[in-house]
Amino acid sequence: MAHLNARLANFYIQWPDDATRTLIECRRVAQPNFCSTPIHSQKRLWRVIARDINNTHAVFAPTRRQCRNKWNALKSGYENLKRLLNGNPDGFPTHTPTLHDERFHEELSDEFWLVERNYLLFNGIFHLFIFILFILIN
């Protein structure tokens, strides 16, 4: 089997099923880190995932950007297929699902990437911090 050099600029890659499955597994394991890392600082997390895929699938070497893009495409495809299967009650635009959308729908069905954050708690702590800071300054 030829080595798929996914590092070429503007090179479209077809993700093998086993590499896609590894991407999902790695992203699932890294979920706590993604939740606690600001989006602009997540490059390192994607680099680790790309390295893990390359180590597991020696003939497939995606970049961190390709991993992130594939992940976003998988999530988008999952959400699209979920809408179609539920009759699209909200009338969102939909498209024909891809083979990967269908193949990995069940694997993504627990929606592990969705995290509810308590913004009221965060805002409350932030306002308390500002209040204490204000008292200390005056």
Secondary structure, DSSP 8 states (H G I E B T S, - for coil): ---B-TTSTT------HHHHHHHHHHHHHTHHHHHHS-GGGTHHHHHHHHHHHHHH-TTB---HHHHHHHHHHHHHHHHHHHHHHTT-TT--------HHHHHTHHHHTT-TT-----HHHHHHHHHHHHHHHHHHH-
